[in-house]
């Protein structure tokens, strides 16, 4: 009798599991723009300020509140540097300093009110940034012998707080998600040899528009 009762219980549990499947995981793809914070005096030759970036990001739901997130973005900045007085005719020799970056990040996001249209959230990301810096006094010639070029990696992480808005679009059976986020990051310097070090870290900003499937 006990064996029969256990068999009935096992069948009941199996039927319940089949009748009540787990909630499907949300998947999102977004276009995002951001600002990576910088620090140190060497940024003056690149015009100062942060690095503007543009890229793609994605997320997949782990449960109702937690999302695994990842993204890839590129950016750059540059400025003309004068070795003499640019206001004196015939005395404006100088060079252009430019920096191109590619950043990969991955981490977790916690949505505080996942069932609401307005969703406060917090995020934590690990980040790797590849930077390529070039000094060039003759942009017309790609193989200029006076050109100096160095590349380096920076690794670190960031924490952020933000708010998202989600709204359904019935015609395409999808939901749009718009995010804005601010935070703070720490990372190792870009060690560029004879060009010196560039500090990566400080305030971060990010905005994105994406679709949930």
FINUMAR-664908 format. One record per residue (C-alpha): residue in three letters; z, y, x negated. Coordinates in steps of 0.5 Angstrom, whole numbers, plus 500, padded with zeros to 3 digits. Layout:
AlaZYX/...
# end
This chain:
Unk500500500/Unk502505494/Unk495503491/Unk491505498/Unk495512498/Unk493514491/Unk486512492/Unk486516499/Unk489522495/Unk484522489/Unk479522494/Unk482528498/Unk482532491/Unk475530489/Unk472532496/Unk476539496/Unk474540489/Unk466539491/Unk467543497/Unk471549493/Unk467550487/Unk469555482/Unk467562482/Unk461564479/Unk461568472/Unk458575473/Unk453576467/Unk451584466/Unk446587461/Unk446594460/Unk443600456/Unk448604452/Unk449610448/Unk455612443/Unk458616438/Unk461613432/Unk467617429/Unk467618421/Unk471621416/Unk471624409/Unk468630405/Unk461626403/Unk459627411/Unk457634409/Unk451632406/Unk449629412/Unk451635417/Unk458632419/Unk460630425/Unk459623428/Unk453618428/Unk449618435/Unk447611437/Unk443607442/Unk443600444/Unk444594448/Unk450590451/Unk452584455/Unk458581458/Unk460575461/Unk466574466/Unk471569463/Unk476570470/Unk476576475/Unk479581470/Unk477579463/Unk470579460/Unk467577454/Unk463583451/Unk458584445/Unk453589443/Unk448591438/Unk446599437/Unk442603432/Unk443610430/Unk442615424/Unk443622422/Unk441627416/Unk440634413/Unk437638408/Unk441640402/Unk439646398/Unk441646390/Unk439653390/Unk439659395/Unk435658401/Unk434665402/Unk431667396/Unk424666396/Unk421661391/Unk428659390/Unk429653395/Unk429647392/Unk433641395/Unk433634398/Unk434631404/Unk440626405/Unk439621411/Unk443615414/Unk440609418/Unk445605421/Unk445598425/Unk452596429/Unk454589432/Unk460589436/Unk464583440/Unk470583444/Unk474583450/Unk474587456/Unk480587461/Unk478590468/Unk484593472/Unk481593479/Unk475588479/Unk475588487/Unk474596487/Unk468600486/Unk472604481/Unk475600476/Unk479602470/Unk479598464/Unk481597457/Unk477594451/Unk478591444/Unk472590439/Unk471587432/Unk465591429/Unk460590423/Unk456596421/Unk450596416/Unk448603413/Unk442605409/Unk443612405/Unk437615402/Unk436622398/Unk429624397/Unk426631395/Unk419629397/Unk418626404/Unk411626403/Unk411621398/Unk414614400/Unk414612393/Unk417618390/Unk420616383/Unk426621385/Unk428617391/Unk435614391/Unk437609396/Unk443605397/Unk446600403/Unk453598404/Unk457594410/Unk463596414/Unk467592418/Unk473594423/Unk475594430/Unk476599436/Unk480600442/Unk478603448/Unk480606455/Unk475607460/Unk472607468/Unk467604471/Unk463604477/Unk460598481/Unk455599487/Unk450594490/Unk443595491/Unk441590497/Unk433590495/Unk434587489/Unk440583490/Unk444586484/Unk450590483/Unk449596478/Unk455598473/Unk456605470/Unk461606465/Unk464611460/Unk469610455/Unk473613449/Unk477610444/Unk479610437/Unk476605431/Unk478603424/Unk474600419/Unk472600411/Unk468605408/Unk461604406/Unk461604399/Unk454606397/Unk455606389/Unk452612386/Unk452616392/Unk459615394/Unk463613400/Unk462614407/Unk468614411/Unk467610418/Unk473611423/Unk476616428/Unk474617435/Unk469613439/Unk465615445/Unk461610449/Unk457610456/Unk452605459/Unk448603465/Unk447596467/Unk446591472/Unk450585474/Unk447578476/
# end
